[in-house]
Amino acid sequence: MSCRGKKRAYAQMLAALLLCVLYILFCSCSIKREDSERVRAAMRDLPVIDDESAAAPIRYPLTLTSKHMEENGCPVNYPYICDSGMSLLNMNVNKAFVEFAEECEPNGGSIDYDIEFNRYGLLSVNMIYMSDTGELMYNSLADFDCDTGKRVRLSDCFGTGSHPFEKLSEMVEKYMEANNLTLIANLPEIDDTTMFSFRSGGIDLMFREYELCTYDAGAISIRIHASSVSSLISSDGLLNRLSE
């Protein structure tokens, strides 16, 4: 074969090879388009779940059981939420009991609880330290927003930008006067350390023995109706749920 013939054959071979490469690329693109169409068709067949319905607010009583642990040698009985999606809430409930055990520094006895409120996505737990003879030694309240799983404070009841503490102090003073109760010292400052519990229609401010009055007056609970402080409640205040 002449040199010119060899060159022609070589050019024909390269052209054929190029055609093969182009054909393969064309087939690959077609397959990808078909796959994309199948994926889009499958996605169209999936049920559509909007964010709001997927994270619907909790307005039913939670299902609770008890769990047990030990802190500083003291047996602790604490609530556990059985409903699905409550891992963060359970973590924060457990954390509240660990902090309570550290606060009351138990020496013998045991720690237990009472559920004070469990409705409208709000949970109030009374943490109780009892002696070996069953005497109440110390207690504290922990309150939770079940929608977020977070522990909440008194200011959260009223919401962003609200300033309720001065008004609440006035209401406590009026309660003391109306019930002929005498303060043993100055009125404790009402702030986010003040204990409270959710109630139907409002909250109860809770004071231990000796916090307001002498021992014979016992622990004092003062009801704050949401309707009586409605002007102090912002749109994101938790009290809105209790006034629905």
Secondary structure, 3 states (H helix, E strand, C coil): CCHHHHHHHHHHHHHHHHHHHHHHHHHHHHHHHHHHHHHHHHHHHCCCCCHHHHCCCCCCCCCEEEEEEEECCEEEEEEEECCCCCHHHHHHHHHHHHHHHHHHCCCCCEEEEEEEEEECCEEEEEEEEECCCCCEEEEEEEEEECCCCEEECHHHHCCCCCCCHHHHHHHHHHHHHHCCCCCCCCCCCCCCCCEEEEECCEEEEEECCCCCCCHHHCCEEEEEEHHHHHHHCCCCCCHHHHCC
